[in-house]
Amino acid sequence: MPPCYGIIPARYASTRFPGKPLVEILGKPMFWHVWARASRCPELRTVVLATDDERIEAAAKKHGVPVVMTRSDHVSGTDRVNEAAALLGVEEEAVVVNIQGDEPALDPAMLSHLVAPFADEAVRAATLAHAIDAERAAVPDQVKVVFTVRRDALYFSRAAVPHPRNADGAGFFGHIGMYAFRRSTLARFTTLPQGELEKRESLEQLRLLENDIPIRVVLVETGTRGVDRPEDLAAVTALLSEHHRE
């Protein structure tokens, strides 16, 4: 396996939930829970927070979380992760894992599954998916993915793909928004212009497929329980409380 690094992009501004990385869960900021759980992944050499906000930086230092300051003009978390990887001096063929900062109940085993394909030198990028039912597949916010027999992604869509014209509606796979990249592929990705499919679907990962960069899809048994809105906090807090009692 190549060396693997985890980077958690964290910004203060959020349309649906301003200040989300700093919201307190069981006495610690949300980003701390993400970092603590990601740090349990044995394949990751280190896990670092990447932010442009001095409040988040100060809180990270207070709680002993490694942090790097990045520019404030990044369009996406992927761009922030790329800058952080450069600041950290990550090797060209090392693996960089983009760890979503709103997943305080993250299962570290998912990160192990995510980086496993990089034992194959040909793999440039990877992501996760899990089986979902037709009802869930009909929800546009749930991104779906279809893939080849080798499990390289063919397409990601907000539509219910594949369309079950002659089937019973089974066979859908929901995308889980975690990504890992070779460092060189991540750097290239951030230089590419937005693709037409990416714009239509508002799905950043389609930029890779439109530029003939394959994405290996790793299937896992379950999805994740993130915090998109304030009303998600109660369920995630209960889940973390259960983990703490185990």
Backbone torsions as a table, in degrees:
resi	resn	phi	psi	omega
1	MET	NA	139.3	172.7
2	PRO	-71.7	163.8	174.8
3	PRO	-62.8	142.6	-177.5
4	CYS	-124.2	139.1	-178.5
5	TYR	-129.7	137.9	176.2
6	GLY	-103.7	133.0	177.6
7	ILE	-128.5	129.2	-179.3
8	ILE	-107.6	106.2	176.4
9	PRO	-74.6	134.6	-177.4
10	ALA	-141.2	118.3	175.3
11	ARG	-121.4	151.8	-177.3
12	TYR	-76.8	-41.4	-176.1
13	ALA	-71.9	136.1	176.4
14	SER	-157.7	131.3	-177.5
15	THR	-62.6	-44.6	-175.2
16	ARG	-88.9	-21.9	-173.5
17	PHE	-155.3	75.8	179.6
18	PRO	-58.8	139.8	178.7
19	GLY	73.0	17.6	-174.7
20	LYS	-54.1	-42.8	-178.0
21	PRO	-59.2	-25.2	-176.0
22	LEU	-95.2	-4.3	-177.9
23	VAL	-61.8	137.9	-174.2
24	GLU	-85.4	131.1	175.1
25	ILE	-129.9	118.0	-179.3
26	LEU	51.9	39.5	174.1
27	GLY	86.7	0.7	-180.0
28	LYS	-132.1	150.0	177.6
29	PRO	-65.0	153.5	-176.5
30	MET	-54.0	-42.9	-176.6
31	PHE	-61.1	-30.3	179.5
32	TRP	-63.7	-42.1	179.1
33	HIS	-63.1	-42.5	177.9
34	VAL	-60.4	-48.9	-178.6
35	TRP	-62.2	-45.1	-177.2
36	ALA	-62.8	-40.8	-179.3
37	ARG	-75.1	-40.5	177.9
38	ALA	-63.8	-33.5	-179.1
39	SER	-66.6	-13.8	177.0
40	ARG	-80.6	-8.6	178.8
41	CYS	-73.7	116.7	-173.7
42	PRO	-67.5	-21.0	-178.4
43	GLU	-78.2	-17.4	-176.8
44	LEU	-87.2	123.0	178.6
45	ARG	-67.5	-38.0	179.0
46	THR	-156.6	158.1	174.6
47	VAL	-128.4	127.3	-172.8
48	VAL	-128.5	142.5	174.3
49	LEU	-88.3	136.4	177.4
50	ALA	-120.9	120.0	-176.2
51	THR	-141.9	168.2	173.2
52	ASP	-120.4	9.8	-172.3
53	ASP	-114.1	127.1	-176.8
54	GLU	-67.0	-28.0	177.9
55	ARG	-67.3	-41.4	178.3
56	ILE	-69.2	-40.3	178.2
57	GLU	-59.5	-45.8	-178.7
58	ALA	-63.4	-41.6	179.7
59	ALA	-66.3	-37.7	178.3
60	ALA	-62.0	-46.1	179.5
61	LYS	-64.0	-37.9	179.0
62	LYS	-61.5	-37.6	-175.6
63	HIS	-99.6	11.0	174.1
64	GLY	73.5	26.9	179.4
65	VAL	-98.4	124.1	176.8
66	PRO	-57.8	134.9	-174.9
67	VAL	-142.2	143.7	172.3
68	VAL	-125.4	142.0	177.7
69	MET	-90.8	132.9	-178.9
70	THR	-122.3	173.4	-179.2
71	ARG	-64.5	159.5	-177.9
72	SER	-96.1	-1.2	-173.9
73	ASP	-104.0	17.4	-179.5
74	HIS	-70.7	138.2	-179.7
75	VAL	-76.2	-33.7	-175.7
76	SER	-140.8	167.4	175.7
77	GLY	-63.8	-31.0	178.9
78	THR	-63.3	-41.0	177.0
79	ASP	-62.8	-39.1	178.9
80	ARG	-66.1	-41.3	178.3
81	VAL	-62.5	-40.2	179.4
82	ASN	-62.8	-44.3	178.7
83	GLU	-63.2	-42.3	-179.9
84	ALA	-62.2	-40.6	178.4
85	ALA	-61.3	-39.3	177.8
86	ALA	-66.0	-43.3	179.9
87	LEU	-63.8	-32.1	-179.4
88	LEU	-83.6	-8.0	179.6
89	GLY	70.6	34.0	-179.7
90	VAL	-64.8	136.3	-176.7
91	GLU	-64.6	152.9	-175.6
92	GLU	-55.9	-43.1	-176.2
93	GLU	-99.9	8.5	173.4
94	ALA	-71.8	167.4	-179.2
95	VAL	-106.2	131.1	177.8
96	VAL	-112.3	123.9	179.5
97	VAL	-103.4	123.1	176.5
98	ASN	-87.3	105.8	-175.1
99	ILE	-101.6	118.0	-176.9
100	GLN	-63.1	132.3	-175.9
101	GLY	-78.3	-1.3	179.4
102	ASP	-110.7	29.5	179.4
103	GLU	-119.3	64.1	-177.2
104	PRO	-65.1	-18.4	178.6
105	ALA	-100.7	21.5	-178.3
106	LEU	-50.9	134.8	174.0
107	ASP	-88.4	115.7	-178.8
108	PRO	-56.6	-28.4	-180.0
109	ALA	-62.4	-28.8	178.3
110	MET	-62.8	-37.1	178.9
111	LEU	-68.5	-35.9	175.9
112	SER	-62.6	-43.5	177.5
113	HIS	-62.8	-39.3	-176.1
114	LEU	-64.3	-39.1	-176.3
115	VAL	-89.3	-13.3	-177.0
116	ALA	-54.4	-40.3	-178.2
117	PRO	-61.7	-17.8	-175.1
118	PHE	-76.2	0.2	168.5
119	ALA	-65.1	-22.6	173.9
120	ASP	-88.5	118.5	-176.7
121	GLU	-61.1	-22.2	-177.1
122	ALA	-76.9	-18.7	-177.2
123	VAL	-75.1	127.1	-178.2
124	ARG	-107.5	-28.2	-179.0
125	ALA	-152.6	152.7	-179.9
126	ALA	-146.8	155.6	176.5
127	THR	-150.2	179.2	-175.6
128	LEU	-118.1	155.8	174.7
129	ALA	-153.5	161.8	176.3
130	HIS	-146.7	158.3	-179.1
131	ALA	-68.4	138.0	177.2
132	ILE	-133.4	162.1	179.8
133	ASP	-89.0	173.3	-175.7
134	ALA	-64.2	-34.5	179.5
135	GLU	-63.2	-45.7	178.6
136	ARG	-67.5	-36.0	-179.2
137	ALA	-64.7	-23.8	-179.1
138	ALA	-77.0	-9.7	-178.1
139	VAL	-85.4	119.4	-177.6
140	PRO	-61.0	-30.9	179.2
141	ASP	-68.8	-19.8	175.4
142	GLN	-88.7	107.0	-179.4
143	VAL	-75.2	138.2	177.7
144	LYS	-107.6	156.2	178.7
145	VAL	-136.5	142.4	171.0
146	VAL	-120.7	150.1	-171.3
147	PHE	-148.3	167.3	-179.3
148	THR	-80.0	176.9	178.0
149	VAL	-64.1	-24.8	176.5
150	ARG	-85.8	-2.3	-179.6
151	ARG	69.3	35.8	165.6
152	ASP	-90.1	135.5	-175.3
153	ALA	-62.4	134.5	171.3
154	LEU	-93.2	-40.9	-178.0
155	TYR	-166.0	150.1	171.5
156	PHE	-117.1	140.3	-178.6
157	SER	-152.9	152.7	171.4
158	ARG	-81.8	-16.8	175.9
159	ALA	-77.5	162.7	178.9
160	ALA	-79.1	93.6	177.9
161	VAL	-114.3	141.6	-2.0
162	PRO	-75.8	149.6	179.2
163	HIS	-66.0	125.0	-174.7
164	PRO	-84.0	61.2	-176.1
165	ARG	-62.7	-41.5	-177.0
166	ASN	-121.3	31.0	-178.7
167	ALA	-135.4	-178.6	-175.1
168	ASP	-93.8	7.8	178.6
169	GLY	96.3	0.8	177.9
170	ALA	-84.0	172.1	173.9
171	GLY	91.5	22.9	176.7
172	PHE	-95.6	144.9	176.3
173	PHE	-125.7	122.9	179.5
174	GLY	-87.7	133.8	179.2
175	HIS	-77.2	139.1	173.4
176	ILE	-107.6	121.9	-169.2
177	GLY	-75.1	54.8	171.4
178	MET	-116.5	138.5	-177.1
179	TYR	-132.7	148.3	170.1
180	ALA	-131.5	142.0	-177.1
181	PHE	-134.8	148.3	159.2
182	ARG	-62.2	143.3	-178.5
183	ARG	-55.5	-41.9	-179.3
184	SER	-66.3	-35.5	178.8
185	THR	-70.9	-39.7	176.3
186	LEU	-59.8	-44.9	179.8
187	ALA	-62.2	-41.7	179.3
188	ARG	-65.8	-42.8	-179.1
189	PHE	-53.4	-42.5	-175.8
190	THR	-73.4	-11.8	177.6
191	THR	-94.5	-12.2	-176.2
192	LEU	-79.8	142.8	176.1
193	PRO	-72.6	157.4	175.8
194	GLN	-59.0	137.6	177.4
195	GLY	-88.8	164.7	-178.9
196	GLU	-66.6	-39.9	178.3
197	LEU	-67.1	-40.2	177.2
198	GLU	-57.7	-44.1	-179.7
199	LYS	-65.5	-42.4	-177.3
200	ARG	-65.7	-43.9	-176.9
201	GLU	-89.2	-15.7	-172.4
202	SER	56.6	49.7	-180.0
203	LEU	-130.0	109.8	-173.7
204	GLU	-60.9	-34.3	-175.7
205	GLN	-65.8	-20.3	178.5
206	LEU	-66.1	-20.3	176.8
207	ARG	-60.5	-37.1	177.8
208	LEU	-65.2	-49.4	-177.7
209	LEU	-64.3	-37.2	179.4
210	GLU	-67.1	-18.0	178.7
211	ASN	-110.5	23.9	174.5
212	ASP	59.7	32.9	174.2
213	ILE	-105.2	110.3	-175.0
214	PRO	-70.6	150.3	176.4
215	ILE	-121.2	117.6	177.7
216	ARG	-78.2	129.9	-179.2
217	VAL	-101.2	123.5	178.4
218	VAL	-105.4	124.8	-179.4
219	LEU	-88.2	132.6	176.0
220	VAL	-124.8	167.3	-172.4
221	GLU	-76.3	-35.1	-175.6
222	THR	-134.4	165.7	177.0
223	GLY	-87.8	-159.8	-179.4
224	THR	-118.1	166.8	177.1
225	ARG	-123.4	92.2	-177.0
226	GLY	-94.6	-178.3	179.2
227	VAL	-117.3	99.3	177.5
228	ASP	-91.8	-35.8	-175.7
229	ARG	-135.2	160.9	179.1
230	PRO	-53.9	-33.6	-177.6
231	GLU	-69.5	-10.6	177.2
232	ASP	-81.2	-13.5	-172.6
233	LEU	-63.5	-38.8	-175.6
234	ALA	-61.2	-46.5	-178.2
235	ALA	-66.1	-41.3	-179.1
236	VAL	-69.1	-38.2	177.5
237	THR	-62.5	-41.3	178.3
238	ALA	-63.9	-40.4	179.0
239	LEU	-63.9	-44.0	178.7
240	LEU	-66.6	-36.9	176.9
241	SER	-61.0	-40.0	178.0
242	GLU	-64.6	-41.5	177.8
243	HIS	-61.6	-39.5	-177.8
244	HIS	-67.8	-26.3	179.6
245	ARG	-82.3	-14.9	-177.7
246	GLU	-73.4	NA	NA
